[in-house]
Amino acid sequence: MKATLTFDLDDYDDGIAHLRCIQSSDICMVLWNFMNNTREEVTEKALKDELDIDDAVNSAYHKLWEMLDEKSINIDKLVD
């Protein structure tokens, strides 16, 4: 079985759909790594630095943005 996707890259909505398709594997890897590796890392940092809950959440949030940036994923362009 085969599937062929066609996008009109001159069309704004098709352009976003195309970007989502070509970045889907990288997004999946970022989410997998975040879900499987980052919790422990952020927890250790929170305990070591004695962070309160807001700072710990912000630490996780910033880690996710770093991971997305490493893969050149711009969420603002994907969710327009």
Buried (B, 14 or more C-beta within 10 A) or exposed (E): EEEEEEBEEEEEEEBBBBBEEEBEEBBEEBEEBBEEEBEEEBBEBBEEEEBEEEEBEEBBEEBBEEBBEEEEBEEEEBEE
